[in-house]
């Protein structure tokens, strides 16, 4: 199971969302597309369609792996109520502070068969950039492997032709590093950890 914990937004207090998720194998192929028949995508909370009066909303979690990421179209993005964990430290409160602990929003990708991973590429929410993910954490089979920050999507007027994805490389293979390496987000002013 591949799990993405979403801890904060780029400013919105009520909603959080993403445009897309791409998971690359060691050969540079997006397994969300090549193994889509073996993939289930789940989110918690599931989406804004669970809210009263929003049942017809089409911004569902399965849109995240449809490959159409540079868009503002509701049929290709995901939006959900933001649980407002106030960052990783609040969500990771010690046992004695269990009452203060806040569970983050999360997305889970479950494959029917084992999958080798070389890189993760996340496309932030572009329809309203302040609703995009800021701080996030990755888990594979229950093991925390990375915590960092995502690039904010550009405003609509600046979007044309831009790549606002954020990448985490799991290997130094030339194929993934050359193709995706320029999208690695590094901000020395914020703590980012590879936890392998």
C-alpha distance (Angstrom), angle and dihedral (degrees) to the residues before:
residue distance angle dihedral
X1 . . .
X2 3.78 . .
X3 3.82 112.4 .
X4 3.80 129.6 -173.4
X5 3.81 114.7 -162.3
X6 3.81 112.9 -156.8
X7 3.81 112.6 -152.1
X8 3.80 106.6 169.7
X9 3.80 145.5 6.1
X10 3.78 132.1 -135.3
X11 3.80 88.9 -99.8
X12 3.82 110.4 -50.6
X13 3.80 113.9 121.5
X14 3.81 98.6 -164.3
X15 3.83 111.5 39.5
X16 3.80 139.0 33.0
X17 3.79 128.3 -170.6
X18 3.79 150.7 160.1
X19 3.80 135.2 -146.8
X20 3.77 98.4 -148.7
X21 3.80 152.9 -18.3
X22 3.79 126.2 -144.1
X23 3.82 121.9 -175.4
X24 3.80 114.8 -167.0
X25 3.79 125.9 -158.4
X26 3.80 124.1 -140.5
X27 3.83 89.7 -83.6
X28 3.80 95.9 54.0
X29 3.83 98.3 -103.0
X30 3.81 120.3 136.8
X31 3.82 102.5 -120.1
X32 3.82 90.7 -165.0
X33 3.81 85.6 71.1
X34 3.81 103.3 28.8
X35 3.84 92.2 48.7
X36 3.79 99.7 28.2
X37 3.81 91.7 130.9
X38 3.85 88.3 61.2
X39 3.83 95.9 45.7
X40 3.80 131.9 94.5
X41 3.81 120.7 -173.9
X42 3.81 119.3 -157.3
X43 3.79 131.9 173.1
X44 3.76 135.8 -168.7
X45 2.93 114.1 -119.2
X46 3.79 87.9 25.5
X47 3.81 97.6 -140.3
X48 3.78 146.6 -68.2
X49 3.82 88.6 -72.2
X50 3.83 86.7 78.6
X51 3.81 91.3 64.3
X52 3.79 121.2 96.6
X53 3.79 110.6 -90.1
X54 3.85 92.9 12.5
X55 3.82 99.9 84.3
X56 3.81 92.5 119.7
X57 3.82 94.5 53.5
X58 3.83 110.8 123.5
X59 3.84 99.9 -157.8
X60 3.83 95.0 112.9
X61 3.82 130.4 161.3
X62 3.83 93.5 -113.0
X63 3.84 87.5 65.9
X64 3.81 87.9 70.8
X65 3.81 93.5 76.3
X66 3.82 100.6 40.7
X67 3.84 92.5 100.6
X68 3.82 95.4 -121.9
X69 3.79 100.1 112.3
X70 3.81 107.8 142.6
X71 3.79 93.9 73.1
X72 3.78 146.8 93.6
X73 3.82 93.6 -148.9
X74 3.82 112.8 127.7
X75 3.81 90.5 -139.2
X76 3.83 91.3 66.3
X77 3.83 103.8 39.4
X78 3.83 139.5 67.2
X79 3.80 128.7 -133.5
X80 3.79 129.1 174.9
X81 3.81 138.8 169.6
X82 3.81 108.9 -81.0
X83 3.80 114.0 -120.7
X84 3.84 90.2 -156.3
X85 3.78 101.1 -137.6
X86 3.83 89.7 175.1
X87 3.79 91.2 -131.5
X88 3.78 138.3 -49.0
X89 3.82 95.4 -61.3
X90 3.83 92.9 61.5
X91 3.80 92.3 46.4
X92 3.81 91.1 49.0
X93 3.80 97.7 51.7
X94 3.83 114.0 154.7
X95 3.83 119.7 -102.7
X96 3.83 91.9 -99.6
X97 3.82 88.0 59.8
X98 3.82 94.5 46.6
X99 3.81 91.4 132.6
X100 3.83 88.9 60.2
X101 3.80 94.3 46.6
X102 3.79 114.2 111.8
X103 3.79 121.9 -160.3
X104 3.81 111.9 -135.4
X105 3.77 128.2 -131.2
X106 3.79 109.1 -95.2
X107 3.78 144.6 -170.7
X108 3.80 121.8 -152.2
X109 3.79 126.9 -160.6
X110 3.79 112.9 -164.0
X111 3.80 121.9 -170.7
X112 3.81 122.4 -164.0
X113 3.83 90.4 -139.6
X114 3.83 132.3 34.5
X115 3.80 114.2 -83.1
X116 3.82 128.5 -159.6
X117 3.81 110.5 -136.5
X118 3.78 128.1 -154.1
X119 3.81 102.7 166.3
X120 3.80 145.7 -1.4
X121 3.79 122.9 -143.2
X122 3.82 120.0 -168.3
X123 3.81 124.6 -168.5
X124 3.78 112.4 -154.1
X125 3.80 124.7 -133.2
X126 3.81 107.7 -82.0
X127 3.80 105.8 178.3
X128 3.82 90.4 75.6
X129 3.85 106.3 7.0
X130 3.84 93.9 -159.8
X131 3.83 87.3 65.9
X132 3.79 91.5 59.3
X133 3.80 123.1 108.8
X134 3.79 118.0 -90.1
X135 3.83 108.2 172.2
X136 3.81 119.9 28.4
X137 3.80 141.8 162.7
X138 3.80 132.3 -151.2
X139 3.80 127.1 -141.4
X140 3.79 128.0 -175.4
X141 3.80 116.0 -164.4
X142 3.81 90.2 -19.3
X143 3.83 95.8 -49.2
X144 3.80 117.7 117.9
X145 3.79 107.4 -131.4
X146 3.81 107.0 164.7
X147 3.78 142.7 15.1
X148 3.79 123.4 -174.5
X149 3.78 148.6 114.6
X150 3.80 136.1 -75.6
X151 3.76 129.9 -132.5
X152 3.83 112.6 -108.5
X153 3.82 115.6 -115.9
X154 3.81 114.5 -112.0
X155 3.79 122.4 -106.1
X156 3.80 114.1 -93.0
X157 3.81 94.5 -100.6
X158 3.84 90.9 54.5
X159 3.81 97.7 42.0
X160 3.81 103.2 90.1
X161 3.80 110.9 113.4
X162 3.82 95.1 -9.9
X163 3.78 124.9 132.9
X164 3.80 108.8 -146.0
X165 3.78 96.8 167.6
X166 3.80 123.0 129.8
X167 3.81 121.1 -141.1
X168 3.80 135.6 -156.7
X169 3.81 114.2 -167.5
X170 3.79 118.5 -151.4
X171 3.81 94.9 -174.9
X172 3.77 139.0 27.1
X173 3.80 94.7 -127.5
X174 3.78 109.1 146.4
X175 3.82 94.0 -128.0
X176 3.80 95.5 60.5
X177 3.82 95.5 31.7
X178 3.81 93.8 52.1
X179 3.80 95.1 43.8
X180 3.81 100.1 40.5
X181 3.81 105.8 18.0
X182 3.80 96.0 95.8
X183 3.83 89.6 61.2
X184 3.81 94.9 59.7
X185 3.79 107.4 121.2
X186 3.78 114.4 -138.8
X187 3.77 121.6 175.6
X188 3.82 113.3 172.5
X189 3.82 89.3 -163.7
X190 3.81 91.6 65.1
X191 3.79 129.4 57.9
X192 3.81 113.7 -109.8
X193 3.77 121.5 176.1
X194 3.76 135.7 -167.9
X195 3.79 102.7 -156.5
X196 3.81 103.4 -170.4
